[in-house]
Amino acid sequence: MVKIEPFGVEQVRAQGTGNNTRLLIADFEKWMDEYETKAKYNIAESCAASISVDDLCSLSEKSAGSPLALSTKLTYGAIRGSESLRGNLARLYSSKATSPLSPGQILITSGAISANFLLLYTLVGSGDHVICHHPTYQQLYSVPVSLGADVSLWEAREEKKWQLDVGELKSLIKPNTKLIIINNPNNPTGAIIPRTVMEEVVDIAREHDIYIMSDEVYRPLFHSISPMDKDFPPSILSLAYHKAVATGSLSKAYALAGIRVGWIASRSPEVLESCANARDYTTISVSQLDDQVASFALDPSCVHNLLGRNIRLAKTNLDMLSNFIEQHRWLCEWVKPVAGTTAFVKFSREGRAVNDVEFCKLLQEKTGVMFCPGSRCFGEEFRGYVRVGFTCETEVLSDGLAALKGFLRDEYQSVPLAS
């Protein structure tokens, strides 16, 4: 019997040994559930500041009209996603690819969390070995363990600016390695995997006949790197490997978490068909209403304005956060993020990391500012770290940092140090 652990975010410190493996997990989703609705300044959220349907219409270059065809009967709709939605996604993926992606190579799901689960359920089983980029979203390695796989964490390290070591990847490969999982851009660090490293990963996977799963949910929110930069990361689907699969959604980079729309994209018909078969047991189809809003958002008349809004927001807010950190270098440090919506910031006192869980609790209790504690949400080795979701409304970030500044002045000495 497959054992699904309560959802947290992290940890697989012990490698999986079949279905008897228990995960050492922290409490990311529990933390968000407990504190999010009580926060005055939510600087923990990982989505670009959400927009309304009215906002979306104002971003469109179409002179009039609604995303919703209100006369359409509310049947299940297109089971794999509408031709319009999949066509818009295919166009976006094809813009930088040597060979275009077709709408038939995309499967629509209920958010990226469903896409990830379906893909892992399809590809991974008992006796398989999985290598997963870390730190990252817990689902990406907890689900493989629950399915009976052994999991090795491929660690990105702060002293290397959260970059991955390809030599370490080679050392992790086993005869039964089935899947390499990457998260690009990365949550929580905001780091990217550069093109050259991605190409090496593909070469290694091809040599050993291993699937690559790339969670690209924060793509294409690139606020601090230009597409002309040699390190700019393409989608995994642009690297001409038939066992590469990408997942994504409208939640993070597109500011539309309220429509539960994600996708699986691959040039492998076997992968897509298997995922579609598994999906029949869980979803049937995505809501027609959600599909219509997503299609409207990704239409050429809207998508560039939508992404432009979110990238400008990220740039403005990141500058504000960067200035704050520079003014408080005596107690916090970071590797400045390159893409996405989050930053991983370490707080210390007297040369030692603070107890990040108690820090976050006291901070919210005293000021209403909400962060995610690193050791609870991304693993015990991240004591002292907090994840900052800086792509909220600019006013929320500004007021929240002002409240944090007062806390650091008046209350920081009462925060216990990490044990």
Secondary structure, DSSP 8 states (H G I E B T S, - for coil): --------S----S---GGG-------HHHHHHHHGGG-SEE----S-----HHHHHHH-SSSS--S--TTS--S---TT--HHHHHHHHHHHHTT-SS---GGGEEEESHHHHHHHHHHHHH--TT-EEEEEESS-THHHHHHHHTT-EEEEEE-BGGGTTB--HHHHHHH--TTEEEEEEESS-TTT-----HHHHHHHHHHHHHHT-EEEEE-TTTT--SSS-TTSTT----GGGG--TTEEEEEESSSTTS-TTS--EEEEES-HHHHHHHHHHHTTTTSS--HHHHHHHHHHHSTTTHHHHHHHHHHHHHHHHHHHHHHHHHTTTTEEE----SSSEEEEEEEETTEEB-HHHHHHHHHHHH-EE-EEHHHHS-GGGTTEEEEE--S-HHHHHHHHHHHHHHHHHTGGGS-B--
